[in-house]
């Protein structure tokens, strides 16, 4: 997969040299290209922002450098990339969303700063490529760089060959089979005893069926504690697909929830 990132802070992306993503780049699975938006400015101060029309606080990113940057990055392409614009006013970024993006051959991420990018930039880009505005959460960051890191990391680890064990992506929170969109339960490693606490005996039993059941039950319990709305969704949509013991536990947990 090719990913182009346009930003006024290319140095912000040093972490993309590390760990899984660094290795995936070295292995040729990921082709990440960083671009400094200021190289498409034409004034002495490399200006990328200006005051907002209509007044108000802060500055807005000028359309001209963005337009030229996108033209240049996508020039000569056989098929256009998908442009992703991180913004708090975008659609929520979810694991499902990441899966969809991981099937794209080419993404361009445009990092906003100040009060955001002039609205004509995505409107203009949309004439040539699919564009989506994506929010990584209901809070406001200072810039799109950290949101871009989140999106790139989430998408990259889903690419074939990036994770050492592809099975671990299947077992993650929000990603496990009939119980998908649940949180993953607790995990343990050696030693079996630590500071007076023991690993749950079932995990040492060698009984894979019992281990799987325990994991599903713990996932249900954790979801009930931290994200009850996801459990209600599971009950409403996929109750019939659950094994009997999972269904019984789900009903018990739903009964214990406040307001049920
Ligand atoms: N005035 C904008 C608003 O209220 O929607 C906020 C601009 S924010 C200070 C600057 C930049 O940070 C945005 O253009 C966007 O690139 C990024 N950003 C901030 N919060 C974000 C979030 N929750 N998800 C994705 N990007 C975000």
Boltz pocket constraint, residues with backbone or C-beta under 6 A from the ligand:
constraints:
  - pocket:
      binder: B
      contacts: [[A, 85], [A, 86], [A, 87], [A, 88], [A, 89], [A, 110], [A, 111], [A, 112], [A, 113], [A, 114], [A, 115], [A, 116], [A, 117], [A, 134], [A, 135], [A, 136], [A, 137], [A, 138], [A, 139], [A, 140], [A, 141], [A, 142], [A, 143], [A, 144], [A, 145], [A, 147]]
      max_distance: 6.0
